[in-house]
Amino acid sequence: MDKLNGVKYTSETLSLWYVYTFFISVWNMQTGKCQRTFRHRYPVMAIAMSTETVISGCEGGKVKVWDLRTGNLIKVGYSKVLG
């Protein structure tokens, strides 16, 4: 079973965001239904969102930009560790 790693709420879209080990679920607070699920191969470490997009980063270094409305993956990038 996936571990719950975080919860976020946004009043702009009345959405509750659950961040689990390998995925993010977006729930509509008015209907109580899951709107979208975004997945990663490695554990999700960070998310940011707006009314239109979701940006998520995982332990494997992959950063994904998603369209919140359609659930489509818009862009994939890789983070670089400087040191």
C-alpha positions in Angstrom: 0.0 0.0 0.0 1.2 3.5 -0.8 2.2 5.8 1.9 0.6 9.2 2.2 3.4 11.8 2.0 1.4 15.1 2.0 -1.9 16.9 1.6 -2.5 20.3 0.0 -5.6 22.3 -0.5 -6.2 25.1 -3.0 -9.2 27.4 -2.6 -8.9 28.6 -6.3 -10.1 25.2 -7.6 -11.6 23.8 -4.4 -9.3 20.8 -4.7 -7.7 18.6 -2.2 -4.4 17.1 -3.3 -3.1 13.8 -1.8 0.6 13.0 -2.4 1.3 9.3 -2.1 4.5 7.5 -2.7 4.2 7.1 -6.5 1.2 9.2 -7.4 -0.8 12.4 -6.7 -4.6 12.4 -6.5 -6.7 15.5 -7.0 -10.1 15.5 -5.4 -13.0 17.9 -6.0 -14.2 19.1 -2.6 -17.7 19.9 -3.9 -18.4 16.5 -5.5 -16.1 14.4 -3.3 -14.8 12.6 -6.4 -11.3 12.1 -7.7 -10.7 14.3 -10.7 -7.2 13.2 -11.7 -4.4 10.9 -10.8 -0.8 11.7 -11.8 1.8 8.9 -11.6 5.6 8.7 -11.2 7.9 5.6 -11.4 9.8 6.8 -8.3 8.5 8.3 -5.1 7.0 11.8 -5.5 9.1 14.4 -3.6 7.5 17.7 -4.5 4.5 19.3 -6.2 3.3 22.7 -7.2 0.1 23.6 -8.8 -2.0 26.4 -10.4 -5.5 26.4 -11.7 -4.2 25.0 -15.0 -1.1 22.9 -14.3 0.5 20.5 -11.9 4.3 20.2 -11.6 5.7 17.2 -9.8 9.2 16.0 -9.1 10.2 12.5 -8.1 13.2 10.9 -6.3 14.5 9.7 -9.7 15.1 13.3 -10.7 12.2 13.5 -13.2 10.1 16.6 -13.3 6.7 16.4 -15.0 4.3 19.2 -16.0 0.7 18.1 -16.3 -2.5 19.7 -17.7 -4.9 19.7 -14.8 -8.0 19.9 -17.0 -7.2 17.0 -19.4 -4.7 15.0 -17.3 -2.2 15.0 -20.2 1.5 15.2 -19.6 2.7 18.5 -21.2 6.5 18.2 -20.5 9.1 16.0 -18.9 12.5 17.3 -17.6 15.2 16.2 -15.3 16.6 18.0 -12.3 20.3 18.5 -11.9 22.1 18.3 -8.6 24.8 21.0 -8.3 27.7 20.5 -6.1 
